[in-house]
């Protein structure tokens, strides 16, 4: 796995906590609010980077399929 930024690490932690508490993945908007961001495109950029670095995956076109890869 590749190194990640502090913001990407924080995003991973938020995703894992949400999944552990709710049993399913957060939406972009939910992540945006939890991370204190103002744009869903910023969330998309974070998730795209984490996917490229093999920390997360999801099924395209299927909501709430985001998974953290251990």
C-alpha positions as CSV (number, residue, x, y, z in Angstrom):
1,X,0.0,0.0,0.0
2,X,1.0,3.6,-0.7
3,X,1.5,6.3,1.9
4,X,-1.6,8.5,2.6
5,X,-2.0,12.0,3.7
6,X,-3.3,13.0,7.2
7,X,-6.6,14.1,5.6
8,X,-6.9,10.7,3.8
9,X,-6.2,8.9,7.1
10,X,-8.9,11.0,8.8
11,X,-11.3,10.1,6.0
12,X,-10.6,6.4,6.5
13,X,-11.2,6.6,10.2
14,X,-14.5,8.4,9.7
15,X,-15.6,5.8,7.1
16,X,-14.7,2.9,9.4
17,X,-16.4,4.4,12.4
18,X,-19.6,5.0,10.4
19,X,-19.7,1.5,9.0
20,X,-19.1,0.0,12.4
21,X,-21.9,2.0,14.0
22,X,-24.5,1.9,11.1
23,X,-23.6,-1.3,9.3
24,X,-23.3,0.4,5.9
25,X,-21.2,3.1,4.2
26,X,-21.8,6.8,4.4
27,X,-22.9,8.8,1.3
28,X,-20.7,11.6,-0.1
29,X,-22.8,14.2,1.6
30,X,-22.6,12.5,4.9
31,X,-18.8,12.2,4.6
32,X,-18.7,15.8,3.5
33,X,-20.5,16.9,6.7
34,X,-18.6,14.6,9.0
35,X,-15.2,15.9,7.6
36,X,-16.3,19.5,7.7
37,X,-16.0,20.0,4.0
38,X,-18.1,22.2,1.8
39,X,-18.0,20.3,-1.5
40,X,-18.9,16.7,-2.5
41,X,-16.2,16.9,-5.2
42,X,-13.6,17.2,-2.5
43,X,-14.9,14.0,-0.9
44,X,-14.8,12.4,-4.4
45,X,-11.2,13.4,-4.8
46,X,-10.3,12.0,-1.4
47,X,-12.0,8.7,-2.1
48,X,-10.5,8.5,-5.6
49,X,-7.0,8.9,-4.1
50,X,-7.7,6.3,-1.4
51,X,-9.0,3.9,-4.1
52,X,-5.9,4.5,-6.3
53,X,-3.7,3.8,-3.2
54,X,-5.8,0.6,-2.5
55,X,-7.2,1.7,0.8
56,X,-10.9,1.6,-0.2
57,X,-13.1,0.1,-2.9
58,X,-16.7,0.3,-4.1
59,X,-19.0,-1.0,-6.7
60,X,-19.7,1.6,-9.4
61,X,-23.3,2.6,-9.7
62,X,-24.3,1.0,-6.4
63,X,-24.9,3.3,-3.4
64,X,-23.3,2.6,0.0
65,X,-20.9,-0.1,-1.2
66,X,-17.8,1.8,0.0
67,X,-15.5,-0.6,1.8
68,X,-12.2,-0.1,3.6
69,X,-9.5,-2.6,2.6
70,X,-7.5,-3.8,5.5
